[in-house]
Amino acid sequence: MKDRRPSEPSPDDAAIEREVRSGRKFSLSEAIGRAGGDLMKGASPVTRRRQAEVEIELHLDRHLRDGEGALQTVLLRRVRESEDLLASAYDAPLSTLREWTLGVLSKEARLGRLVSAVDAEWGRMYGERPHFEREGAPEDPGDPYTRASVRVALEALLETLPGEG
């Protein structure tokens, strides 16, 4: 029996392939397909960036307490828009999310900016006027996102992320 490499087609297979191709019109996409047939072999067609985004999104879906949905929307947007955050998240997206969350919670000004963005997103989502917190003013009882409520949600999220508890 003749020892043939698997990549070499048999004469019969080559004849069948020629017959099939003879009736088709040549196109650029077909040429690219032929040339790059093994290009993605063993690799994921999903970019590492997108894989990191999806892992973070799935974790937020499962573990972020956010009945209104605006906090998750803003968090995902911030993750997607941050080149530095995503670049460091390729290998450990949830650890990176943990570090980012700790950074937000460590500075009252960062938390305030996040809450303002979440309030604005909530207003867009529900077609209502957002309830922005004002320094020194009492909390609005109708405000679904206060600094205190967002802090509690982020602290609970931290409990679900890998790293020190």
JOTA-V587339 format. One record per backbone hydrogen bond with DSSP energy under -0.5 kcal/mol. NH is the residue of the N-H (numbers start at 0). CO is the residue of the C=O. If there is no record, write none. Layout:
NH/CO ; NH/CO
//
This chain:
3/1 ; 7/4 ; 8/6 ; 13/9 ; 14/10 ; 15/11 ; 16/12 ; 17/13 ; 18/14 ; 19/15 ; 20/16 ; 21/17 ; 22/18 ; 22/19 ; 23/20 ; 30/26 ; 31/27 ; 32/28 ; 33/29 ; 34/30 ; 35/31 ; 36/33 ; 38/35 ; 39/35 ; 40/37 ; 42/39 ; 50/46 ; 51/47 ; 52/48 ; 53/49 ; 54/50 ; 55/51 ; 56/52 ; 57/53 ; 58/54 ; 59/55 ; 60/56 ; 61/57 ; 62/58 ; 63/59 ; 64/62 ; 65/63 ; 72/68 ; 73/69 ; 74/70 ; 75/71 ; 76/72 ; 77/73 ; 78/74 ; 79/75 ; 80/76 ; 81/77 ; 81/78 ; 82/80 ; 85/81 ; 86/82 ; 87/83 ; 88/84 ; 88/85 ; 89/85 ; 89/86 ; 95/91 ; 96/92 ; 97/93 ; 98/94 ; 99/95 ; 100/96 ; 101/97 ; 102/98 ; 103/99 ; 104/100 ; 105/101 ; 106/102 ; 106/103 ; 110/103 ; 110/106 ; 111/107 ; 112/108 ; 113/109 ; 114/110 ; 115/111 ; 116/112 ; 117/113 ; 118/114 ; 119/115 ; 120/116 ; 121/117 ; 122/118 ; 123/119 ; 124/120 ; 125/121 ; 126/122 ; 127/122 ; 131/129 ; 136/133 ; 140/138 ; 142/139 ; 143/141 ; 149/145 ; 150/146 ; 151/147 ; 152/148 ; 153/149 ; 154/150 ; 155/151 ; 156/152 ; 157/153 ; 158/154 ; 159/155 ; 159/156 ; 160/156 ; 160/157
//
